[in-house]
Amino acid sequence: MAKDPKFTAGEITKMAWLTARMSKRGLAGENVYQGDLEKKFSRIVDGARDREAKAIRAAAKAEKKRK
């Protein structure tokens, strides 16, 4: 499994909200569709990974430029 990126406060809040909504739907029954919330959750995680990768590339570029 890939290492989880560092999340911003906003991302943590959104993921907590989505988790609460998924839990509420889970209480409604096993056959309740949660795919939309799972996609939103995955999109937040993917966005954080992209942001972290972009920051690493920018730091490497700045280091290379310094040398």
Distance bins in CASP14 RR format, pairs under 12 A and 6 or more apart:
PFRMAT RR
TARGET T0000
AUTHOR 0000-0000-0000
RMODE 2
METHOD distances of the structure
MODEL  1
1 45 0 0 0 0 0 1 0 0 0 0 0
2 45 0 0 0 0 1 0 0 0 0 0 0
2 46 0 0 0 0 0 1 0 0 0 0 0
2 48 0 0 0 0 0 1 0 0 0 0 0
2 49 1 0 0 1 0 0 0 0 0 0 0
2 52 0 0 0 0 0 1 0 0 0 0 0
2 53 0 0 0 0 0 1 0 0 0 0 0
3 45 0 0 0 0 0 1 0 0 0 0 0
3 48 0 0 0 0 0 1 0 0 0 0 0
3 49 0 0 0 0 1 0 0 0 0 0 0
3 52 0 0 0 0 1 0 0 0 0 0 0
3 53 0 0 0 0 0 1 0 0 0 0 0
4 11 0 0 0 0 0 1 0 0 0 0 0
4 12 0 0 0 0 0 1 0 0 0 0 0
4 15 0 0 0 0 0 1 0 0 0 0 0
4 44 0 0 0 0 0 1 0 0 0 0 0
4 45 1 0 0 1 0 0 0 0 0 0 0
4 46 0 0 0 0 0 1 0 0 0 0 0
4 47 0 0 0 0 0 1 0 0 0 0 0
4 48 0 0 0 0 1 0 0 0 0 0 0
4 49 0 0 0 0 1 0 0 0 0 0 0
4 52 0 0 0 0 1 0 0 0 0 0 0
5 11 0 0 0 0 1 0 0 0 0 0 0
5 12 0 0 0 0 0 1 0 0 0 0 0
5 44 0 0 0 0 0 1 0 0 0 0 0
5 45 1 0 0 1 0 0 0 0 0 0 0
5 46 0 0 0 0 1 0 0 0 0 0 0
5 47 0 0 0 0 1 0 0 0 0 0 0
5 48 1 0 1 0 0 0 0 0 0 0 0
5 49 1 0 1 0 0 0 0 0 0 0 0
5 50 0 0 0 0 1 0 0 0 0 0 0
5 51 1 0 0 1 0 0 0 0 0 0 0
5 52 1 0 1 0 0 0 0 0 0 0 0
5 53 0 0 0 0 1 0 0 0 0 0 0
5 54 0 0 0 0 0 1 0 0 0 0 0
5 55 0 0 0 0 1 0 0 0 0 0 0
5 56 0 0 0 0 0 1 0 0 0 0 0
6 12 0 0 0 0 0 1 0 0 0 0 0
6 45 0 0 0 0 0 1 0 0 0 0 0
6 47 0 0 0 0 0 1 0 0 0 0 0
6 48 1 0 0 1 0 0 0 0 0 0 0
6 49 0 0 0 0 0 1 0 0 0 0 0
6 51 0 0 0 0 1 0 0 0 0 0 0
6 52 1 0 0 1 0 0 0 0 0 0 0
6 55 0 0 0 0 1 0 0 0 0 0 0
6 56 0 0 0 0 0 1 0 0 0 0 0
7 13 0 0 0 0 1 0 0 0 0 0 0
7 14 0 0 0 0 1 0 0 0 0 0 0
7 15 1 0 0 1 0 0 0 0 0 0 0
7 16 0 0 0 0 0 1 0 0 0 0 0
7 41 0 0 0 0 0 1 0 0 0 0 0
7 44 1 0 0 1 0 0 0 0 0 0 0
7 45 0 0 0 0 1 0 0 0 0 0 0
7 46 0 0 0 0 0 1 0 0 0 0 0
7 47 0 0 0 0 1 0 0 0 0 0 0
7 48 1 0 1 0 0 0 0 0 0 0 0
7 49 0 0 0 0 0 1 0 0 0 0 0
7 51 0 0 0 0 1 0 0 0 0 0 0
7 52 0 0 0 0 1 0 0 0 0 0 0
8 14 0 0 0 0 1 0 0 0 0 0 0
8 15 0 0 0 0 0 1 0 0 0 0 0
8 44 0 0 0 0 1 0 0 0 0 0 0
8 47 0 0 0 0 0 1 0 0 0 0 0
8 48 1 0 0 1 0 0 0 0 0 0 0
8 51 0 0 0 0 1 0 0 0 0 0 0
8 52 0 0 0 0 0 1 0 0 0 0 0
8 55 0 0 0 0 0 1 0 0 0 0 0
9 15 0 0 0 0 0 1 0 0 0 0 0
9 16 0 0 0 0 0 1 0 0 0 0 0
9 48 0 0 0 0 0 1 0 0 0 0 0
10 16 0 0 0 0 1 0 0 0 0 0 0
10 17 0 0 0 0 1 0 0 0 0 0 0
10 18 0 0 0 0 0 1 0 0 0 0 0
10 44 0 0 0 0 1 0 0 0 0 0 0
10 48 0 0 0 0 0 1 0 0 0 0 0
11 17 0 0 0 0 0 1 0 0 0 0 0
11 18 0 0 0 0 0 1 0 0 0 0 0
11 40 0 0 0 0 0 1 0 0 0 0 0
11 41 0 0 0 0 0 1 0 0 0 0 0
11 43 0 0 0 0 0 1 0 0 0 0 0
11 44 1 0 1 0 0 0 0 0 0 0 0
11 45 0 0 0 0 1 0 0 0 0 0 0
11 46 0 0 0 0 0 1 0 0 0 0 0
11 47 0 0 0 0 1 0 0 0 0 0 0
11 48 1 0 1 0 0 0 0 0 0 0 0
11 49 0 0 0 0 0 1 0 0 0 0 0
11 50 0 0 0 0 0 1 0 0 0 0 0
11 51 0 0 0 0 1 0 0 0 0 0 0
11 52 0 0 0 0 0 1 0 0 0 0 0
12 18 0 0 0 0 0 1 0 0 0 0 0
12 19 0 0 0 0 0 1 0 0 0 0 0
12 41 0 0 0 0 0 1 0 0 0 0 0
12 44 0 0 0 0 1 0 0 0 0 0 0
12 45 0 0 0 0 0 1 0 0 0 0 0
12 48 0 0 0 0 1 0 0 0 0 0 0
13 19 0 0 0 0 0 1 0 0 0 0 0
13 20 0 0 0 0 0 1 0 0 0 0 0
13 44 0 0 0 0 0 1 0 0 0 0 0
14 20 0 0 0 0 0 1 0 0 0 0 0
14 21 0 0 0 0 0 1 0 0 0 0 0
14 37 0 0 0 0 0 1 0 0 0 0 0
14 40 1 0 0 1 0 0 0 0 0 0 0
14 41 0 0 0 0 1 0 0 0 0 0 0
14 43 0 0 0 0 1 0 0 0 0 0 0
14 44 1 0 1 0 0 0 0 0 0 0 0
14 45 0 0 0 0 0 1 0 0 0 0 0
14 47 0 0 0 0 0 1 0 0 0 0 0
14 48 0 0 0 0 0 1 0 0 0 0 0
15 21 0 0 0 0 0 1 0 0 0 0 0
15 22 0 0 0 0 0 1 0 0 0 0 0
15 37 0 0 0 0 0 1 0 0 0 0 0
15 38 0 0 0 0 0 1 0 0 0 0 0
15 40 0 0 0 0 1 0 0 0 0 0 0
15 41 1 0 0 1 0 0 0 0 0 0 0
15 42 0 0 0 0 0 1 0 0 0 0 0
15 43 0 0 0 0 0 1 0 0 0 0 0
15 44 1 0 1 0 0 0 0 0 0 0 0
15 45 1 0 0 1 0 0 0 0 0 0 0
15 47 0 0 0 0 0 1 0 0 0 0 0
15 48 0 0 0 0 1 0 0 0 0 0 0
16 22 0 0 0 0 0 1 0 0 0 0 0
16 23 0 0 0 0 0 1 0 0 0 0 0
16 41 0 0 0 0 0 1 0 0 0 0 0
16 44 0 0 0 0 0 1 0 0 0 0 0
17 23 0 0 0 0 0 1 0 0 0 0 0
17 24 0 0 0 0 0 1 0 0 0 0 0
17 37 0 0 0 0 1 0 0 0 0 0 0
17 40 0 0 0 0 1 0 0 0 0 0 0
17 41 0 0 0 0 1 0 0 0 0 0 0
17 44 0 0 0 0 0 1 0 0 0 0 0
18 24 0 0 0 0 0 1 0 0 0 0 0
18 25 0 0 0 0 0 1 0 0 0 0 0
18 34 0 0 0 0 1 0 0 0 0 0 0
18 35 0 0 0 0 0 1 0 0 0 0 0
18 36 0 0 0 0 1 0 0 0 0 0 0
18 37 1 0 1 0 0 0 0 0 0 0 0
18 38 0 0 0 0 1 0 0 0 0 0 0
18 39 0 0 0 0 1 0 0 0 0 0 0
18 40 1 0 1 0 0 0 0 0 0 0 0
18 41 1 0 1 0 0 0 0 0 0 0 0
18 42 0 0 0 0 0 1 0 0 0 0 0
18 43 0 0 0 0 0 1 0 0 0 0 0
18 44 1 0 0 1 0 0 0 0 0 0 0
18 45 0 0 0 0 0 1 0 0 0 0 0
19 25 0 0 0 0 0 1 0 0 0 0 0
19 26 0 0 0 0 0 1 0 0 0 0 0
19 34 0 0 0 0 0 1 0 0 0 0 0
19 37 0 0 0 0 1 0 0 0 0 0 0
19 38 0 0 0 0 0 1 0 0 0 0 0
19 40 0 0 0 0 0 1 0 0 0 0 0
19 41 1 0 0 1 0 0 0 0 0 0 0
19 44 0 0 0 0 0 1 0 0 0 0 0
20 26 0 0 0 0 0 1 0 0 0 0 0
20 27 0 0 0 0 0 1 0 0 0 0 0
20 37 0 0 0 0 1 0 0 0 0 0 0
20 41 0 0 0 0 0 1 0 0 0 0 0
21 27 0 0 0 0 0 1 0 0 0 0 0
21 28 0 0 0 0 0 1 0 0 0 0 0
21 32 0 0 0 0 0 1 0 0 0 0 0
21 34 0 0 0 0 1 0 0 0 0 0 0
21 35 0 0 0 0 0 1 0 0 0 0 0
21 36 0 0 0 0 1 0 0 0 0 0 0
21 37 1 0 1 0 0 0 0 0 0 0 0
21 38 0 0 0 0 0 1 0 0 0 0 0
21 40 0 0 0 0 1 0 0 0 0 0 0
21 41 0 0 0 0 1 0 0 0 0 0 0
22 28 0 0 0 0 0 1 0 0 0 0 0
22 29 0 0 0 0 0 1 0 0 0 0 0
22 32 0 0 0 0 1 0 0 0 0 0 0
22 33 0 0 0 0 0 1 0 0 0 0 0
22 34 1 0 1 0 0 0 0 0 0 0 0
22 35 0 0 0 0 1 0 0 0 0 0 0
22 36 0 0 0 0 1 0 0 0 0 0 0
22 37 1 0 1 0 0 0 0 0 0 0 0
22 38 1 0 0 1 0 0 0 0 0 0 0
22 39 0 0 0 0 0 1 0 0 0 0 0
22 40 0 0 0 0 1 0 0 0 0 0 0
22 41 1 0 0 1 0 0 0 0 0 0 0
23 29 0 0 0 0 0 1 0 0 0 0 0
23 32 0 0 0 0 0 1 0 0 0 0 0
23 34 0 0 0 0 1 0 0 0 0 0 0
23 37 0 0 0 0 0 1 0 0 0 0 0
24 32 0 0 0 0 1 0 0 0 0 0 0
24 34 0 0 0 0 0 1 0 0 0 0 0
24 37 0 0 0 0 1 0 0 0 0 0 0
25 31 0 0 0 0 0 1 0 0 0 0 0
25 32 1 0 1 0 0 0 0 0 0 0 0
25 33 1 0 0 1 0 0 0 0 0 0 0
25 34 1 0 1 0 0 0 0 0 0 0 0
25 35 0 0 0 0 1 0 0 0 0 0 0
25 36 0 0 0 0 1 0 0 0 0 0 0
25 37 1 0 0 1 0 0 0 0 0 0 0
25 38 0 0 0 0 0 1 0 0 0 0 0
26 32 1 0 1 0 0 0 0 0 0 0 0
26 33 0 0 0 0 0 1 0 0 0 0 0
26 34 1 0 0 1 0 0 0 0 0 0 0
26 35 0 0 0 0 0 1 0 0 0 0 0
26 37 0 0 0 0 0 1 0 0 0 0 0
27 34 0 0 0 0 0 1 0 0 0 0 0
28 34 0 0 0 0 1 0 0 0 0 0 0
33 39 0 0 0 0 0 1 0 0 0 0 0
34 40 0 0 0 0 0 1 0 0 0 0 0
34 41 0 0 0 0 1 0 0 0 0 0 0
34 42 0 0 0 0 0 1 0 0 0 0 0
35 41 0 0 0 0 1 0 0 0 0 0 0
35 42 0 0 0 0 1 0 0 0 0 0 0
35 43 0 0 0 0 0 1 0 0 0 0 0
36 42 0 0 0 0 0 1 0 0 0 0 0
36 43 0 0 0 0 0 1 0 0 0 0 0
37 43 0 0 0 0 0 1 0 0 0 0 0
37 44 0 0 0 0 0 1 0 0 0 0 0
38 44 0 0 0 0 0 1 0 0 0 0 0
38 45 0 0 0 0 0 1 0 0 0 0 0
39 45 0 0 0 0 0 1 0 0 0 0 0
39 46 0 0 0 0 0 1 0 0 0 0 0
40 46 0 0 0 0 0 1 0 0 0 0 0
40 47 0 0 0 0 0 1 0 0 0 0 0
41 47 0 0 0 0 0 1 0 0 0 0 0
41 48 0 0 0 0 0 1 0 0 0 0 0
42 48 0 0 0 0 0 1 0 0 0 0 0
42 49 0 0 0 0 0 1 0 0 0 0 0
43 49 0 0 0 0 0 1 0 0 0 0 0
43 50 0 0 0 0 0 1 0 0 0 0 0
44 50 0 0 0 0 0 1 0 0 0 0 0
44 51 0 0 0 0 0 1 0 0 0 0 0
45 51 0 0 0 0 0 1 0 0 0 0 0
45 52 0 0 0 0 0 1 0 0 0 0 0
46 52 0 0 0 0 0 1 0 0 0 0 0
46 53 0 0 0 0 0 1 0 0 0 0 0
47 53 0 0 0 0 1 0 0 0 0 0 0
47 54 0 0 0 0 1 0 0 0 0 0 0
47 55 0 0 0 0 0 1 0 0 0 0 0
48 54 0 0 0 0 0 1 0 0 0 0 0
48 55 0 0 0 0 0 1 0 0 0 0 0
49 55 0 0 0 0 0 1 0 0 0 0 0
49 56 0 0 0 0 0 1 0 0 0 0 0
50 56 0 0 0 0 0 1 0 0 0 0 0
50 57 0 0 0 0 0 1 0 0 0 0 0
51 57 0 0 0 0 0 1 0 0 0 0 0
51 58 0 0 0 0 0 1 0 0 0 0 0
52 58 0 0 0 0 0 1 0 0 0 0 0
52 59 0 0 0 0 0 1 0 0 0 0 0
53 59 0 0 0 0 0 1 0 0 0 0 0
53 60 0 0 0 0 0 1 0 0 0 0 0
54 60 0 0 0 0 0 1 0 0 0 0 0
54 61 0 0 0 0 0 1 0 0 0 0 0
55 61 0 0 0 0 0 1 0 0 0 0 0
55 62 0 0 0 0 0 1 0 0 0 0 0
56 62 0 0 0 0 0 1 0 0 0 0 0
56 63 0 0 0 0 0 1 0 0 0 0 0
57 63 0 0 0 0 0 1 0 0 0 0 0
57 64 0 0 0 0 0 1 0 0 0 0 0
58 64 0 0 0 0 0 1 0 0 0 0 0
58 65 0 0 0 0 0 1 0 0 0 0 0
59 65 0 0 0 0 0 1 0 0 0 0 0
59 66 0 0 0 0 0 1 0 0 0 0 0
60 66 0 0 0 0 0 1 0 0 0 0 0
60 67 0 0 0 0 0 1 0 0 0 0 0
61 67 0 0 0 0 0 1 0 0 0 0 0
END
